[in-house]
């Protein structure tokens, strides 16, 4: 029995891959399985060493010398690798490439596929996948039945704590394993069915706040004027601004900066929450932050249960005072 993790070379760093390998290691310990990693186009000894240290027993490196984003070319060989190694559970990151591969491979194998997982548990020998549902208002537990293969795509940073967990139970330290290399000779390709008709440039959010060290997060308790003050304050101290879903709906922050179940998961050194009450949908996206400071006028706000430091006050007063103090020192 094997638990397999697909690693995407288009990811900005290897953190998500190491987190998934760590989670796979914990599940493998429960199910007496081995852990496999499939690296798409990666020939990097540093990467291999990291994967072994975090629990991988076997690595398959797949190279496609044609187009690195050709999911159809990768999918056929990945499906064969899954069958060859008898991988019961296959975990894909939430990158665009791997989501397309996951959908294609699950169709090829007749496998169950759960999208946007935020957790995976093993209960009575069965894998249970957790994801948000009903407009992120509930968490649904899903089990794949009537299929040998089970696949899932995993939201970024949800398994951050697993790295520390395997360190605590002394599972880290393995530096040996086996590596095999396979080359893609595509019988199918997206480029055989697409015709380029033009290129348009568009402006996108170039900052990935999931990897930033300081985050100022804003919620329902912040009006438009205070939001601009928070953004100004963040610029002065080198922080990035994120927020809750309501701030996206109000048009103040882009979707790429939404933190929570239906957004991104962040693990900054410092997380400052301005006017955020702390609904469970938001907490799941930021609770692993190293230091949390919460500012809310309601002393009963749930976010204070997760905060290292809490300030019970109107966020406007705190923002104004902070901005004045920082501007005097700049």
Secondary structure, DSSP 8 states (H G I E B T S, - for coil): -EEEEEE-TTSSSSHHHHHHHHHHHHHHHHHT-EEEEEEES---HHHHHHHHHTT-SEEEEEE-SS-TT-HHHHHHHHHHHHHHHTEEEEEEESSHHHHHHHHHHHHHHT-EEEEEESEEEEETTEEEEEEEETTTTEEEEE---S-S-EEEEE-TTTTHHHHHHHHHTT-TT----EEEEEE---S--GGGT---------------GGG-SEEEEE-TT--HHHHHHHHHHHHHHT-EEEE-HHHHHTTSS-GGGBBSTTSB----SEEEEES----HHHHTTTTT-SEEEEEES-TT-GGGGT-SEEEES-HHHHHHHHHHHHHHH-
